[in-house]
């Protein structure tokens, strides 16, 4: 999957993820573009939001 950018609303601003393949690589410990702990937090926040919506 290739994605150019993803925009996430955050408070009064936005978080822009320019390269989601870099997120996958960071989770696999292969990339320095996104710190692995930040990548985990992004993933867990997304999953938590989905689980709250499904409950």
N, C-alpha and C positions, 0 to 999 in steps of 0.2 A: 504494500500500500504506500503510495506516495502522496504526501500532503504538503502544500507550500507553506501554509500558516493556519493556525487555529487561534481564535481570540476568545478569552475567557473574561467575562465581567468580574471585577473585584472591587467592591466598595464604589468609590467615585471614579475609578480608573479601569484599566484593562491589563490583562496579562496576555502577551502575544507569544505563542510557541511557533517559531519559524520553521521547525523541522521535526516532525514527529518520528521519522526514522531514527533521529538522534536520541529520542526518548527510549526507544527499544534498545538501542546500542548501550545507553547508559544503564538500563536495567540489567543488561547482560554483562556489564563491567567492561565494555569495549570502547567507550567514548569519553572524551574530556569536555565535550560541548555542554553537557548538563551533568551536574554532580549527581552521583547515584542516590544520595539521600533526598535530593530535590525531586528526582525522577520517581522515587517511591512515594513521596508525599503527593505528587500530582496524580499518580495512579490511584492511591488509596482515597484521596478526596473525590475523585470521579466515581469510584466504586461505592463509596458511602452515600453519595448523592443518589445513585441508582437504587441502592437498597432501601433508602428512606422513601423513595417514590413508589417502590413496589410493595411496601408494607402497608 
